[in-house]
Amino acid sequence: MLQTLQQEFGLGAIVEVRWLHVSLQQIALRINEQMTLAALPSQSS
């Protein structure tokens, strides 16, 4: 399948899609981290 995509769109498109995927993963991880921190009980005394 990867070879078919390379023939149709060229390697540049494959790299762009992978870069977008990595960016989306980073955003998802940040959101998950923020939600985890928000769910922790506050340590105010």
Long-range contacts (C-beta under 8 A, 24 or more apart in sequence): none
